[in-house]
């Protein structure tokens, strides 16, 4: 199952790279597809065949973290996982603030409040 999960994550990074190449790094205003691939290749410093594989989202490739950072830097886009990490970091910080120095004292209260909010969100009641 971990192979399937990693395969899906590789595919999503390939799709992200494909979108960034086609829309941001080498947009249609550059010219024909061949010219756009060549332009993207030069912008990123990749080989023409590597850029072509990413352009067409070849399922046999995977995008490394360094390549993903290059694509992000050149396109101005950010891969969606960064937002998820930011949200998770904010939740961790809120937990630390809520628990504070008297962690044992506040823990049951925090757990009860989380359970209450989950219950309210689960029933979709709004007041």
QUILIN-V411329 format. One line per field, one symbol per residue. psi: psi as a letter, one per 20 degrees, with the letter a starting at -180 (. if undefined). A space follows every 50 residues. Layout:
BEGIN
psi = ???
END
This chain:
BEGIN
psi = hhggghgghghhhgggggggghhggmrhihbrgghgggghgggikrrhhg ggghgjlpiirqprhghgggggghhjqpphhhgghgghghgghgggghhb hmghgighgggggggghggghhikqp.
END
